C-alpha cells in the first residue's frame, strides 16, 4: 500500500527548514517482516503500546523503500514511517489526523540523519485540537469517536488547506442519511468550512438546512477573485 498524503487541500505553504545532523535510530524490523509477509508483500498485526492502547500495524515492501503504518485503533491518528532498503534506517516520518498531516514531517538520509523538516501546523492559530473541542462543545460533533462513527456508518472526514495561493482553512464533511419513507438510499455529505482562526464560514444541520453561509465573505476577504480548492464542495 503506497502511502499518499491525502490532504485533500494540502499544498506547499508550510514552513520548511534544513537542519544540522540529528540522528533517528529507528529501524525497520526486517526479520519480523520476512518471517510473516504474505504474497502481497505486507504483514498486518495488532499489538499494545506502553499506554495500553491497541495499535494496528502494517509492514510493507513498497519497491523503493519499506513502510510501516501505525494506527491507534478507534482514533483518527496514524503514523507512517518509511525506511531505507540499504540500511533499514528511517528516512521519512509523518503523522496524520484524519486526512490532515499534523505536526512536523521529517525526512532523513540513509544513515537516519535528519535533513529536512516541514511544520504543517504553521499558520494555523486555530489548531486541530481547537477544532476537536469547538465542534464537540458547540455542535455536538465528536471527531474523536471513530468507533461510534463506524457503528453508525457515518464516517467523518477532515481536510486542512495549506495551499499558498488560498486561505488556510479546515473542511469537515459530515455524512447524513438520505431516507425516503424508511428506505435508505445512500449517504450525503454536509460540509463545514472553518478558517485557520476558528471562524465558521459554512454550516448546515443534519437535515441539510443552512445555518451559517458566509462563503462570499470568505472568498472576498481571503481570496479576492480567486477560488479556493474547497469551492467545488459548496458551489
ROGUSE-357833 format. One record per residue (C-alpha): residue in three letters; x, y, z negated. Coordinates in steps of 0.05 Angstrom, whole numbers, padded with zeros to 5 digits, always signed. Each point is the difference from the previous one (the first is absolute). Example, Ala and Ser with C-alpha at 12.3 -4.5 7.8 and 13.67 -1.06 7.14 Angstrom:
ALA+00246-00090-00156;SER+00027+00069+00013;
//
This chain:
UNK+00000+00000+00000;UNK+00034+00063+00024;UNK-00013+00055-00049;UNK-00029+00062+00031;UNK-00007+00061-00044;UNK-00074+00016+00008;UNK-00002+00072-00016;UNK-00058+00011+00045;UNK+00021+00072-00008;UNK+00075-00002-00015;UNK+00051+00039+00039;UNK+00069+00031-00013;UNK-00012+00058-00047;UNK+00029-00036-00060;UNK+00064+00022-00034;UNK+00061-00039+00023;UNK+00071+00002-00025;UNK+00063-00040+00009;UNK+00034-00019-00064;UNK+00065-00027-00028;UNK+00011-00072-00016;UNK-00050-00033-00046;UNK-00001-00075+00003;UNK-00063-00043-00006;UNK+00018-00071-00021;UNK-00066-00030+00022;UNK+00008-00061+00046;UNK-00046-00044+00041;UNK-00011-00069-00031;UNK+00022-00039+00060;UNK+00002-00067-00036;UNK-00073+00007-00023;UNK-00021+00021+00069;UNK+00036-00055+00039;UNK-00027-00053-00047;UNK-00073+00022+00005;UNK-00011+00036+00066;UNK-00055-00025+00046;UNK-00001-00008+00076;UNK-00016+00074+00007;UNK+00063+00020-00038;UNK-00031+00027-00064;UNK-00013-00024-00071;UNK-00056+00025-00045;UNK-00003-00011-00074;UNK-00029+00031-00064;UNK+00039+00015-00062;UNK-00004+00044-00063;UNK+00045+00059-00017;UNK+00026+00022-00068;UNK-00063+00040-00012;UNK-00045-00060+00011;UNK-00026+00026+00067;UNK-00013-00051+00055;UNK+00041+00012+00062;UNK-00013-00027+00070;UNK+00066-00006+00036;UNK+00016-00014+00073;UNK+00070-00015+00025;UNK+00007+00003+00076;UNK+00050-00004+00056;UNK-00012+00060+00046;UNK+00055-00014+00051;UNK+00041+00063-00014;UNK-00005-00005-00076;UNK-00032-00038-00057;UNK-00060+00031-00034;UNK-00031-00006-00069;UNK-00070+00027-00014;UNK-00020+00005-00073;UNK-00073+00015-00014;UNK-00028+00009-00070;UNK-00064-00040+00003;UNK-00066+00038-00005;UNK+00036+00067+00006;UNK+00012+00047+00060;UNK+00076-00004-00008;UNK+00051-00037+00042;UNK+00075+00003+00004;UNK+00038-00019+00063;UNK+00074-00017+00004;UNK+00041-00016+00062;UNK+00067-00036-00004;UNK+00061-00007+00043;UNK+00008-00067+00035;UNK+00075+00006-00007;UNK+00006+00014-00074;UNK-00071-00012-00027;UNK+00006+00069-00033;UNK-00060+00046-00001;UNK+00000+00051+00058;UNK-00069+00032-00008;UNK-00052+00008-00055;UNK-00067+00035-00004;UNK-00063+00000-00043;UNK-00071+00010+00024;UNK-00065+00020-00032;UNK-00055-00023+00048;UNK+00025+00026+00067;UNK+00044+00054-00031;UNK+00074-00004-00010;UNK+00013+00029-00069;UNK+00062+00021-00036;UNK+00068-00005+00033;UNK+00015-00045+00059;UNK+00072-00024+00000;UNK+00047-00027+00054;UNK+00066-00035-00014;UNK+00058-00027+00042;UNK+00017-00074+00002;UNK+00040+00007-00064;UNK-00061+00026-00038;UNK+00027+00071-00003;UNK-00054+00053+00002;UNK+00006+00043+00063;UNK-00067+00036+00005;UNK-00062+00014-00041;UNK-00065+00033+00020;UNK-00048+00029-00052;UNK-00071-00013+00024;UNK-00030+00036-00060;UNK+00033+00066+00019;UNK-00049+00055+00015;UNK-00059-00032-00037;UNK-00017+00042-00061;UNK-00059-00047-00009;UNK+00031-00069-00008;UNK-00030-00068+00015;UNK-00008-00008-00076;UNK-00040+00065-00001;UNK-00042-00027+00058;UNK-00016-00064-00039;UNK-00020+00040-00062;UNK-00042+00051+00037;UNK-00040-00049+00042;UNK-00015-00043-00062;UNK-00020+00058-00045;UNK-00038+00043+00049;UNK-00029-00051+00049;UNK+00004-00068-00036;UNK+00044-00028+00056;UNK+00051-00048-00030;UNK+00060-00006+00046;UNK+00034-00048-00049;UNK-00056-00052-00001;UNK+00022-00043+00059;UNK-00032-00062-00029;UNK-00067+00034-00005;UNK+00007+00026+00071;UNK+00012-00070+00025;UNK-00059-00029-00039;UNK-00046+00054+00029;UNK+00031-00007+00070;UNK+00014+00075-00001;UNK+00075+00008+00010;UNK+00020+00073-00005;UNK+00057+00027+00042;UNK+00044+00061-00017;UNK+00043+00038+00049;UNK+00047+00058-00013;UNK+00021+00051+00053;UNK+00074+00019+00001;UNK-00001+00027+00071;UNK+00043+00062+00009;UNK-00048+00034+00048;UNK-00062-00014-00042;UNK-00018+00014-00072;UNK+00017-00051-00053;UNK-00064-00034-00023;UNK-00032-00064-00024;UNK-00055-00037+00036;UNK-00040-00052-00039;UNK-00046-00046+00038;UNK-00057-00031-00040;UNK-00041-00057+00031;UNK-00075+00006-00006;UNK-00050-00055+00018;UNK-00046+00010+00059;UNK-00063-00039-00016;UNK-00067+00001+00036;UNK-00058-00035-00036;UNK+00048-00042-00041;UNK+00041-00023+00060;UNK+00074+00016-00004;UNK+00025+00027+00066;UNK+00071+00020-00019;UNK+00043+00050-00038;UNK+00007+00073+00018;UNK+00054+00044-00027;UNK-00010+00067-00035;UNK+00062+00044+00000;UNK+00023+00047-00055;UNK+00052+00053+00019;UNK+00042+00029-00056;UNK+00056+00051+00006;UNK+00069-00008-00029;UNK-00021+00048-00055;UNK-00061-00041-00019;UNK-00055+00040+00035;UNK-00056-00043+00028;UNK-00017+00022+00071;UNK-00048-00055+00020;UNK-00043-00047-00041;UNK-00062-00042+00010;UNK-00041-00043-00048;UNK-00015-00074+00006;UNK-00057+00013+00048;UNK+00044+00040+00046;UNK-00030+00067-00020;UNK+00052+00056+00005;UNK+00013+00032-00067;UNK+00060+00042+00018;UNK+00019+00022+00070;UNK+00056+00050+00006;UNK+00033-00030+00061;UNK+00000+00066+00038;UNK+00032+00035-00059;UNK+00052-00055-00003;UNK+00017+00008+00073;UNK+00000+00076+00000;UNK+00039+00007-00064;UNK+00052-00053+00014;UNK+00002-00016+00074;UNK-00021+00061+00039;UNK-00022-00028+00068;UNK+00036-00067-00009;UNK-00037-00063-00019;UNK+00026-00045-00054;UNK+00007-00075+00006;UNK-00061-00007-00044;UNK-00046+00036+00048;UNK-00024-00061+00038;UNK-00027-00028-00065;UNK-00047+00059-00009;UNK-00014+00033+00067;
//
